[in-house]
Amino acid sequence: MLDADVRRVLDGASIAHLATVLPDGSPHSTPIYVGAHGERIVFFTGPGVRKARNLTVGVG
């Protein structure tokens, strides 16, 4: 369950920085919109962009 303070932040127009690792091992940091979907924290991004690809490596 999301904490009430976290929920208040995510229900507004929230921007965060997401840091992932590129295939060559270098860091990749980018600002993204974040929010809540039910009890999950979500990142708003397209499926084909680098940050999404970095997050899905090894998933599945």
C-alpha positions as CSV (number, residue, x, y, z in Angstrom):
1,M,0.0,0.0,0.0
2,L,1.3,3.4,-0.9
3,D,2.0,5.8,1.9
4,A,-0.5,8.7,2.0
5,D,2.4,11.3,1.5
6,V,3.7,9.3,-1.5
7,R,0.2,9.2,-3.0
8,R,-0.2,13.0,-2.7
9,V,3.0,13.6,-4.5
10,L,2.2,11.0,-7.3
11,D,-1.3,12.4,-7.8
12,G,0.2,15.8,-8.8
13,A,2.3,16.6,-11.8
14,S,5.5,14.8,-10.6
15,I,8.8,14.6,-12.4
16,A,11.6,12.3,-11.3
17,H,14.9,11.3,-12.7
18,L,15.3,7.7,-13.7
19,A,18.8,6.3,-13.8
20,T,19.5,3.0,-15.7
21,V,22.5,1.4,-17.3
22,L,23.2,1.3,-21.0
23,P,24.3,-1.9,-22.7
24,D,27.9,-0.7,-22.7
25,G,27.7,-0.2,-18.9
26,S,27.5,3.6,-18.8
27,P,24.8,5.4,-16.9
28,H,21.7,6.9,-18.5
29,S,19.6,9.4,-16.5
30,T,16.5,11.1,-17.8
31,P,13.6,13.1,-16.4
32,I,10.3,11.4,-16.5
33,Y,6.7,11.9,-15.3
34,V,5.7,9.5,-12.6
35,G,2.3,8.7,-11.1
36,A,0.3,6.0,-9.4
37,H,-1.9,3.4,-10.9
38,G,-3.8,1.7,-8.1
39,E,-1.1,0.8,-5.6
40,R,1.8,0.8,-8.2
41,I,4.2,3.6,-9.0
42,V,4.3,4.1,-12.8
43,F,6.7,5.7,-15.2
44,F,5.2,7.5,-18.2
45,T,7.3,6.6,-21.3
46,G,6.9,5.0,-24.7
47,P,7.7,1.3,-25.1
48,G,10.5,1.8,-27.7
49,V,12.5,4.5,-26.0
50,R,15.9,3.8,-24.4
51,K,14.8,4.1,-20.8
52,A,12.0,1.5,-21.3
53,R,14.3,-0.9,-23.1
54,N,16.8,-0.5,-20.2
55,L,14.1,-1.4,-17.7
56,T,13.0,-4.5,-19.5
57,V,16.3,-6.2,-20.1
58,G,16.2,-9.5,-18.4
59,V,12.5,-9.3,-17.5
60,G,10.2,-12.1,-18.6
